[in-house]
Amino acid sequence: MAKLYFHYSTMNAGKSTLLLQASHNYRERGMVTRLLTAALDRRAGPGRIGSRIGIGEAAETYGPDDDLMQRVISWLQETDIACLFVDEAQFLTEAQVWQLARVVDDLDVPVMCYGLRVDFLGQLFPGSSALLALADEMREVRTICHCGRKATMVVRKDETGRVVTSGAQVQIGGNETYVSLCRRHWREAVGDRQRACGNGSPAA
């Protein structure tokens, strides 16, 4: 039975590497996969999913106005699809996540989405929020903070290397722009250093 999967993490956890490896595993067994990535993320080149370790593959792109259900229906007219892989899934709209859920339920095509859970302000992306609500299975892809703890947050830096705490939710960038941190060090980086005391009052 097909399922909708959401593999989520913070930046630089290896999501794209896992996606490419999983697709390769299907194809190695003679199965057909389709790859989708957000049109606005062109870091690896237009229409390409790239990994920090140097592997990459061409992919179809999607924008906020694309109907992904109809896209899959058109593909199925050409050949069966063993699995649909979606990179940068945080950029999906809520409507598109529902479309992918219908791909799973109505077309019996498994869909594996890979993306960020929260932005640099600790807020859920719309696509991630919808996937957390609708996915049949969710898997955390882990990476670590500089202190060795699990990184669950990310900070954005400006061109001078300073952490920024305002701005548009979407700004494409890599290691030069984003740093993954545990919650404690994210709070320190954004200026929230308060800790709860035994009596419940905050302390600096």
C-alpha positions in Angstrom: 0.0 0.0 0.0 1.4 3.4 -1.0 2.2 6.0 1.7 3.1 9.6 2.0 6.4 10.0 3.7 8.0 13.2 5.2 11.7 13.1 5.9 12.5 16.3 7.7 15.5 17.9 9.3 17.4 21.2 9.6 20.0 22.4 7.1 23.0 20.2 6.0 21.6 16.9 7.4 22.0 15.0 4.1 18.4 15.0 3.0 19.2 15.3 -0.7 21.9 12.5 -0.4 19.3 10.2 1.1 16.8 11.1 -1.6 19.2 10.3 -4.4 20.3 7.1 -2.8 16.7 5.9 -2.3 15.8 6.7 -5.9 19.0 4.9 -7.1 17.9 1.8 -5.1 14.6 1.7 -6.9 16.2 2.2 -10.4 18.8 -0.4 -9.7 16.0 -2.9 -9.5 14.5 -1.8 -12.8 11.8 0.4 -11.3 10.9 3.9 -12.5 11.1 6.9 -10.2 10.3 10.6 -10.8 12.2 13.4 -9.0 10.7 16.8 -8.2 12.4 19.9 -6.7 11.4 23.5 -6.1 12.0 25.7 -9.1 13.2 28.6 -6.9 16.1 26.5 -5.5 18.8 26.7 -8.2 21.9 26.1 -6.1 22.7 22.8 -7.9 21.6 24.3 -11.2 18.1 24.7 -12.7 16.1 21.4 -12.5 18.7 19.6 -10.5 18.9 18.0 -7.1 22.5 18.2 -5.7 24.1 16.9 -2.6 26.9 18.5 -0.6 29.0 15.4 -1.1 29.0 15.9 -4.8 26.3 13.7 -6.3 23.3 15.0 -8.2 20.6 14.2 -10.7 18.3 16.1 -13.0 14.7 16.6 -11.7 11.4 18.1 -12.8 10.6 21.4 -11.1 7.5 22.7 -9.4 6.2 26.1 -8.5 3.3 27.2 -6.2 0.8 27.1 -9.0 1.5 23.6 -10.3 -1.0 20.8 -9.9 1.1 17.9 -8.9 -1.7 15.4 -9.1 -2.3 16.2 -12.7 1.5 16.1 -13.3 1.6 12.5 -12.0 -1.5 11.5 -14.0 0.3 12.6 -17.2 3.4 10.7 -16.2 1.4 7.5 -15.6 0.1 7.7 -19.1 3.6 7.1 -20.2 4.8 4.5 -17.7 4.2 3.1 -14.2 6.0 5.0 -11.4 7.4 3.1 -8.5 7.9 6.2 -6.3 7.8 10.0 -6.5 10.6 11.8 -4.7 10.1 15.5 -3.8 13.0 17.6 -2.6 12.8 21.0 -0.8 9.3 19.9 0.3 9.0 22.9 2.7 8.3 25.0 -0.4 5.1 23.0 -1.3 1.8 24.8 -0.7 -0.8 23.2 1.5 -2.9 22.5 -1.6 0.1 20.7 -3.2 0.5 18.5 -0.1 -3.1 17.5 -0.4 -2.5 16.8 -4.1 0.4 14.5 -3.1 -1.9 12.8 -0.6 -4.3 12.1 -3.4 -1.5 10.7 -5.5 -0.9 8.2 -2.8 -4.6 7.4 -2.0 -6.1 7.5 -5.5 -3.2 6.5 -7.8 -1.4 4.2 -5.4 2.0 5.9 -6.0 4.3 6.2 -3.0 5.5 9.8 -2.4 8.7 10.5 -0.4 9.1 14.2 0.6 12.3 15.6 1.9 12.5 19.1 3.5 13.2 21.5 6.3 10.8 21.5 9.3 11.3 25.1 10.5 12.8 28.4 9.2 15.4 30.6 10.7 12.9 32.1 13.2 11.8 28.7 14.4 8.5 28.8 12.5 7.1 25.9 10.4 7.1 26.3 6.6 3.6 26.0 5.1 4.6 22.8 3.2 6.2 21.2 6.3 3.2 22.1 8.4 0.8 20.4 6.0 3.1 17.3 5.7 3.3 17.0 9.5 -0.4 16.9 9.5 -1.0 14.6 6.5 2.0 12.3 6.1 1.5 8.6 6.9 5.1 8.3 8.1 7.6 10.9 9.3 11.3 10.4 9.7 13.8 12.8 11.2 17.1 13.1 9.4 19.6 14.1 12.1 22.6 16.4 12.1 24.5 17.9 15.0 25.2 21.3 16.5 28.8 22.4 17.1 28.3 21.3 20.8 27.5 17.7 19.7 23.8 17.8 20.5 21.2 17.1 17.9 20.5 20.2 15.7 16.9 21.0 15.4 17.1 24.7 14.5 18.8 27.0 12.0 20.1 30.5 12.0 20.5 32.8 9.0 23.6 35.0 8.7 24.0 38.2 6.6 27.0 38.9 4.3 29.1 40.0 7.3 28.4 36.8 9.2 26.0 38.3 11.8 22.9 36.4 12.8 19.7 38.0 11.5 16.3 37.8 13.3 14.0 39.3 10.7 13.3 39.0 7.0 11.5 37.0 4.4 10.9 33.3 5.3 12.4 32.1 2.0 16.0 33.0 1.1 18.0 30.4 -0.8 21.4 29.8 0.6 23.9 27.2 1.8 26.6 27.0 4.4 27.5 30.6 3.8 24.0 31.7 4.9 22.7 29.1 7.3 24.0 27.2 10.4 22.3 24.4 12.1 22.2 24.5 15.9 20.5 22.8 18.9 17.7 24.8 20.5 19.9 26.1 23.3 22.5 27.5 21.0 19.9 28.8 18.5 18.3 30.8 21.5 21.7 32.2 22.3 22.4 33.1 18.7 19.1 35.0 18.3 19.4 36.8 21.6 17.1 34.7 23.8 19.4 33.7 26.7 16.7 33.4 29.4 16.5 30.2 31.4 13.8 29.2 33.7 14.7 29.4 37.4 13.5 27.1 40.1 10.8 29.6 41.1 9.6 30.0 37.5 11.0 33.5 37.0 13.4 34.2 34.1 17.1 34.7 34.7 19.6 36.1 32.2 
